[in-house]
Every structure is written in structure tokens, then in C-alpha cells.
Amino acid sequence: MTAGGPWQGAPLWVGVVLYQNSPRELERLCAALRLNRETPGAPAFQTVWWDNSPTEALRAELARLVPEDTYRFAGENLGFGAAHNRLMREAFASPATRAYVCLNPDGVPHPRCLVELVAEAERPGRTGLVEARLFPDEHPKPYVPLTHETPWCSGCMVLVTAALYREVGGFDERFFMYCEDVDLSWRARAAGFSIRVAPRALIHHYTVDRPLTPARERSVRRSAALLGAKYGDEAFLQARLAEYRALGGEPFAVPPVSRPGEALARIADFRHLYAFAESRW
């Protein structure tokens, strides 16, 4: 946040959704957030941890690392979008809250990440979403060099403005995990909001030790199938369901194929498989 900027003094929420995370992962993220807080010109923010784990085992770990932060225990695995929705509802209940930042627990934001994320959100225009730039393993989806507009914003670390939340809402909770960020981005664009990358807001998505499990691959395909149904692409829906079944996925109730409005139909892009956008390289 720039000194004296329009968001100076406005509260900022950072929400982290947990599920059986390792102590090392929590230590990395807490250290990164501490550096963000200590950076000159940093926005004032509060971090709220929402735990979808089956037990409250992480409560003691967070009390040791960040005793000043707020911890919420769900008692069940609500999924990524549903958990963030509950935090956003609480955050935006106050009219003073200007923005909410979704942050993955396996992300490691650069010490200036929040400064740059908010600086991008302060640029003129009807800002809806601002995504931190993955680094060094950057997502290949494009963004416009001058305006930083992008087809969709990743939920790894994304700022959601109060204006967007109040007009468009949060995540569609039918997506348990994956594709909920694509869906929210498309709805934001259809409503006339600007969604952008903040090129100088760097975050390392620490996935080097994440196994590519059949369960994860099934979850990706199930969500992609739901996205195809929601945005009226029957062929995409059926192709993803076939992959899901081939991976041993259990049958589930597939919603009927919708007919989205003209604005949504124009924005939805299924031509590039799971990238949902053409590649920059």
C-alpha cells in the first residue's frame, strides 16, 4: 500500500484454509506473512485460519507460531470455496473492509507481495480480482502488459474486492476444490469488473512435495466437468466425465447443462483444456 493511498488504514483480511497441513508448511507461511507485515508501507492486515481438518490438531501449532491470529475449526471438510466464503462473509460484514485475500497454505509470498497486490488493486478502474504472480514457476496464461488484465485469476493468492463480493458474490460451493477460481473470474468479467495479475506481487506455490494422487486427479476432472455443465459445453463435460470414470471416480449427480447468458457465454473458454486460456509461450 502506498503511503496516503485510498486504502490507507482500511482493514485487509487474509484468509487461509487448512487441511492437515504439516508444521513445516505452516512455519514457512507464518514466516512469510511476518515479513510482509514488517515491510515498509505494508497494509495493516489480519490473518484468519479456517481449519477443514478432521481434528483441531493444528490449533496448538498456530497458537505457538501466531498467537495473535484467529483460528476457526470447521469440524468438517467444507472444501476450498465454501470455507473462504464463510470467511469473506465475516470480513465483508464490516463496511470498512475493502478487500479479502485468499491465500493457499502451500504458498510462500515474497515480503513485498501484499504491498504490490494492494498497489495493483488501487489502480484506476472497477477492480474485482487481483492475483499474485506465481514465481519462479509461472502460470502460462496471458496478461496484458499495460493493463495486467488476465482471462482468470488463480485462487493460490487472490485479492477479492468488497465491490465484487457485494455484486457478484463469492465462490460457487458446488466446486469442492479446483475450478472455483476460474468460475468466479468469469462471473466477475461478465459483470464488468477488471481482473488482473499484479506482476510485482510474487508468490512461490510450494508444490514440490505434493504427490499427484488419483484422488487429486479425480477432483480436478469432477470440477472441470461441473464447469462445463455450468457454462453449457456438453462436449467438454462428457470428455471430463470419461476421464473421471477412467480414474475410478464414483458416480455423482451431474447438473443439467445450462445455457449461460450472452456475456458469460462469450467469456467462457474451454478450448485450452485445464489451462482455460491460451498460453503466453
C-alpha positions in Angstrom: 0.0 0.0 0.0 1.4 3.3 -0.9 1.6 5.9 1.9 -1.5 8.1 1.8 -3.3 5.9 -0.8 -7.0 5.5 -0.9 -6.8 2.2 1.1 -4.6 3.7 3.8 -5.9 2.5 7.2 -8.6 0.3 5.6 -8.7 -3.2 7.1 -7.5 -6.1 5.0 -8.3 -9.7 5.7 -6.0 -12.6 4.7 -7.8 -16.0 4.9 -6.0 -19.3 4.8 -8.0 -22.6 4.6 -6.2 -25.6 6.1 -6.4 -29.3 5.9 -4.0 -31.5 7.8 -1.0 -29.3 6.9 2.5 -30.1 8.1 4.2 -28.0 10.8 6.9 -27.1 8.2 4.3 -25.7 5.8 2.7 -23.6 8.5 6.1 -22.3 9.7 7.1 -21.3 6.1 3.8 -19.4 5.6 3.8 -17.7 9.0 7.4 -16.5 8.5 6.5 -15.1 5.1 3.4 -13.3 6.5 5.5 -11.8 9.3 8.0 -10.4 6.7 5.0 -9.0 4.7 3.8 -7.3 7.9 7.3 -5.8 8.6 7.8 -4.4 5.1 7.8 -0.6 4.9 4.5 0.7 3.6 2.8 -2.7 4.2 -1.0 -2.7 4.6 -2.5 -3.4 8.0 -4.0 -6.9 7.8 -5.4 -9.7 10.0 -4.9 -13.3 9.2 -7.7 -15.8 9.9 -7.1 -19.5 9.6 -10.0 -21.8 8.8 -9.3 -25.4 9.5 -11.2 -28.1 7.5 -9.2 -30.9 9.1 -10.9 -33.8 10.9 -9.4 -32.7 14.3 -8.2 -29.5 15.9 -4.6 -30.6 16.0 -3.4 -27.5 14.1 -4.8 -25.2 16.7 -1.9 -25.7 19.1 0.7 -25.3 16.3 -0.8 -22.0 15.2 -1.1 -20.8 18.8 2.7 -21.4 19.0 3.5 -19.7 15.7 1.0 -16.8 15.6 -0.8 -16.5 18.9 -2.3 -13.2 17.8 -4.1 -14.7 14.8 -7.6 -16.0 14.7 -8.3 -19.8 14.3 -11.6 -21.3 13.2 -12.3 -25.0 13.3 -15.0 -26.2 10.9 -15.5 -29.7 12.3 -15.8 -31.0 8.7 -14.2 -30.6 5.3 -16.3 -27.9 3.6 -14.0 -27.6 0.6 -11.9 -24.6 -0.5 -14.6 -22.3 -1.8 -17.1 -22.9 0.9 -14.6 -22.2 3.6 -13.4 -19.0 2.0 -17.0 -17.9 1.5 -17.6 -18.1 5.3 -14.5 -16.0 6.0 -15.5 -13.5 3.3 -19.0 -13.2 4.7 -17.5 -12.3 8.1 -14.9 -10.0 6.6 -17.3 -8.0 4.4 -19.9 -7.8 7.2 -18.0 -4.7 8.1 -18.5 -1.9 5.5 -14.9 -0.7 6.3 -13.3 -3.9 4.9 -12.1 -3.1 1.4 -10.6 -6.4 0.4 -10.1 -10.1 1.3 -7.1 -12.1 0.2 -7.4 -15.9 -0.4 -4.1 -17.5 0.4 -3.1 -21.1 0.0 -1.2 -22.6 2.9 1.4 -24.0 0.5 2.1 -20.5 -0.9 5.1 -18.5 0.2 4.5 -14.8 -0.6 7.5 -12.5 -1.2 8.0 -9.9 1.6 6.5 -7.2 -0.7 3.7 -9.4 -2.0 0.9 -7.7 -0.1 2.3 -4.2 -0.8 2.3 -4.9 -4.5 -1.1 -6.7 -4.5 -2.8 -3.8 -2.9 -1.0 -1.3 -5.1 -2.4 -3.1 -8.1 -5.9 -3.1 -6.7 -5.6 0.7 -6.2 -5.1 1.4 -9.9 -7.9 3.2 -11.5 -10.8 1.1 -12.7 -13.5 -1.2 -11.4 -11.2 -3.7 -9.7 -12.7 -7.1 -8.9 -9.9 -9.6 -8.5 -6.1 -9.2 -8.3 -3.9 -12.3 -8.5 -0.3 -12.6 -7.1 2.1 -13.7 -9.8 3.4 -17.3 -9.3 7.2 -17.3 -9.3 9.5 -18.8 -10.4 7.1 -21.5 -11.9 4.7 -19.0 -13.5 1.3 -20.0 -14.9 1.4 -19.7 -18.7 -1.9 -17.9 -19.0 -1.5 -14.5 -20.6 -1.9 -11.0 -19.2 -1.9 -7.6 -21.0 1.5 -5.9 -20.4 0.0 -2.5 -19.8 -3.3 -3.1 -18.0 -2.4 -6.5 -16.5 -5.8 -7.9 -17.4 -5.9 -11.7 -17.5 -8.6 -14.3 -18.5 -8.9 -15.6 -15.0 -7.2 -15.3 -11.6 -5.7 -18.2 -9.7 -7.0 -18.8 -6.1 -3.5 -19.5 -4.9 -3.3 -15.9 -3.7 -6.0 -13.6 -5.0 -7.4 -10.3 -3.6 -11.2 -10.0 -3.8 -12.6 -6.5 -3.5 -15.7 -5.7 -1.4 -17.4 -4.3 -4.5 -17.0 -7.6 -6.4 -18.2 -9.6 -3.4 -21.3 -7.5 -2.9 -22.3 -7.6 -6.6 -21.2 -11.0 -7.8 -20.8 -13.0 -4.5 -18.1 -15.4 -3.6 -17.2 -18.9 -4.8 -19.7 -21.3 -6.2 -19.8 -24.0 -3.5 -20.7 -26.8 -5.9 -17.0 -26.8 -6.7 -15.5 -28.6 -3.8 -11.9 -27.9 -4.9 -10.5 -26.7 -8.3 -12.1 -24.5 -11.0 -13.9 -22.3 -8.4 -11.4 -19.6 -9.2 -12.0 -19.9 -12.9 -15.8 -19.7 -12.4 -15.5 -16.6 -10.1 -13.2 -14.9 -12.6 -15.6 -15.5 -15.5 -18.5 -14.1 -13.4 -16.5 -11.1 -12.4 -15.6 -10.3 -16.1 -19.2 -10.8 -17.2 -20.3 -8.3 -14.5 -17.9 -5.7 -15.9 -15.1 -6.0 -13.3 -11.4 -5.8 -14.1 -9.5 -8.9 -13.1 -5.7 -8.6 -13.2 -2.3 -10.0 -12.3 0.0 -8.0 -10.1 3.3 -8.7 -11.9 5.4 -7.5 -8.9 3.4 -9.3 -6.2 5.4 -12.6 -6.2 4.4 -15.9 -4.6 6.1 -19.2 -4.7 3.5 -22.0 -4.8 5.4 -24.6 -2.9 4.2 -27.8 -4.5 7.4 -29.7 -5.0 6.4 -32.3 -2.3 2.8 -32.6 -3.4 2.0 -36.1 -4.7 0.0 -36.5 -7.9 -2.6 -38.8 -6.4 -5.5 -40.4 -8.2 -7.8 -38.6 -5.7 -6.5 -35.2 -6.7 -6.7 -36.0 -10.4 -10.3 -37.2 -10.0 -11.2 -34.0 -8.1 -9.7 -31.8 -10.9 -11.8 -33.7 -13.5 -15.0 -33.6 -11.5 -14.8 -29.9 -11.0 -13.9 -29.4 -14.7 -17.0 -31.4 -15.6 -19.2 -29.2 -13.4 -17.7 -26.1 -15.0 -18.6 -27.5 -18.5 -22.1 -28.1 -17.4 -22.5 -24.7 -15.8 -21.3 -22.9 -18.9 -23.1 -25.0 -21.5 -20.3 -27.0 -23.1 -21.7 -30.6 -23.4 -18.6 -31.9 -25.2 -16.2 -30.7 -22.5 -18.5 -32.1 -19.8 -18.6 -35.5 -21.3 -14.9 -35.7 -22.0 -14.0 -34.8 -18.4 -16.6 -37.3 -17.1 -15.0 -40.0 -19.2 -11.6 -39.2 -17.7 -13.1 -39.1 -14.2 -14.6 -42.5 -14.6 -11.4 -43.9 -16.1 -9.6 -42.8 -12.9 -12.1 -44.8 -10.8 -14.3 -41.9 -9.8 -17.6 -42.7 -8.1 -20.8 -41.7 -9.8 -22.2 -38.3 -8.8 -25.2 -36.2 -9.7 -24.2 -34.1 -12.8 -26.3 -31.0 -13.1 -28.1 -30.3 -16.4 -26.2 -28.4 -19.0 -27.0 -24.7 -18.5 -27.4 -22.0 -21.0 -25.4 -19.1 -19.7 -26.3 -15.5 -20.6 -24.6 -13.9 -23.6 -21.8 -12.2 -21.5 -20.8 -15.4 -19.7 -21.0 -17.5 -22.9 -18.7 -15.0 -24.6 -16.1 -15.2 -21.8 -16.1 -18.9 -21.1 -13.1 -20.6 -22.8 -12.9 -24.4 -23.0 -10.5 -24.5 -26.0 -7.4 -24.9 -23.9 -8.3 -27.9 -21.7 -7.4 -27.3 -18.0 -5.5 -24.1 -18.7 -8.8 -22.3 -19.6 -6.8 -19.8 -21.6 -4.2 -19.7 -24.4 -0.6 -20.0 -23.4 1.8 -17.0 -23.4 4.6 -19.2 -24.6 
